[in-house]
Amino acid sequence: MKHAIPETPADYDHTRIIERPDGCYWIDAESGEEYGPFGSLLEAVQDMEYNADSDYEPGETVAEAEDELGISDWIDPDTGDPGEGSHRPVE
C-alpha cells in the first residue's frame, strides 16, 4: 500500500524535505543548511515550523503569560470565565 505524502505548504517554498534510509531531513534552500534526521515526515515539518523568535520564555508561569497578554487573573464564580478588566470587583 502506497502512503500519500502531504504537500509542503506554500509558505515553505524556501525549504525542501528529503527522505533517506536513516530518516527525514529538511533543508533551508536559502542557506543550504540541513536539519535532521527526524523519525517521520511529521516531525521534520514540526521542526520546520518551530519559531525560535517566539515570546515564550522557559520557566515562565501561566500567570505571567496571562498577565503579559492582559488576561484577568480573577475567575467569575458564576460563569467560570475570566473576569473582565484586570482587577477583581469590589465586594
C-alpha positions in Angstrom: 0.0 0.0 0.0 1.4 3.3 -1.0 1.2 6.1 1.6 0.2 9.6 0.4 2.8 12.2 1.2 1.2 15.5 2.2 2.2 18.5 0.1 4.5 21.1 1.5 2.6 24.3 2.4 3.1 27.2 0.0 4.8 29.3 2.7 7.6 26.7 2.9 8.8 27.2 -0.7 12.2 28.1 0.8 12.6 24.6 2.3 12.9 21.1 1.0 12.2 17.8 2.8 14.3 14.8 1.8 13.6 11.2 3.0 16.7 9.0 3.4 17.1 5.5 4.9 18.1 7.0 8.3 15.1 9.5 8.5 13.7 12.7 7.1 15.7 15.9 6.7 14.7 19.4 5.8 16.9 21.8 4.0 16.7 25.6 4.0 17.1 26.4 0.4 18.4 30.0 1.1 21.2 28.9 3.4 21.7 25.3 2.3 21.7 24.2 5.9 20.3 20.7 6.6 18.4 19.7 9.7 17.7 16.1 10.8 17.4 13.2 10.8 13.8 13.0 12.1 11.9 9.8 12.6 9.0 10.9 10.4 7.9 13.5 7.8 5.6 15.0 10.5 8.5 15.5 12.9 10.5 17.2 10.2 7.6 19.6 9.4 7.1 20.3 13.0 10.8 21.2 13.4 10.5 23.5 10.3 7.5 25.2 11.8 9.3 25.9 15.1 9.9 29.6 15.6 12.9 30.4 17.9 11.8 34.0 17.9 8.6 33.3 19.9 7.7 35.2 23.0 7.8 32.0 25.1 10.3 32.2 27.9 11.4 28.9 29.6 10.3 29.0 33.2 7.5 31.5 32.6 4.4 30.7 34.6 0.9 30.6 33.1 0.0 33.5 35.4 3.0 35.6 34.0 2.0 34.7 30.4 -1.7 35.6 31.0 -0.6 38.9 32.7 1.6 39.7 29.7 -1.5 39.1 27.4 -3.7 41.2 29.6 -5.9 38.3 30.8 -7.6 38.8 34.1 -6.4 36.5 36.9 -9.9 36.7 38.5 -12.3 34.0 37.5 -16.0 34.8 37.7 -17.5 32.2 40.1 -20.9 32.4 38.4 -19.7 31.7 34.8 -16.2 30.2 35.3 -14.9 32.7 32.7 -12.1 35.1 33.3 -13.4 38.4 34.7 -13.5 41.5 32.6 -10.8 44.1 33.2 -7.6 43.5 35.1 -8.9 43.8 38.6 -11.3 41.9 40.9 -14.7 43.5 41.6 -15.1 45.4 44.8 -17.1 43.3 47.2 
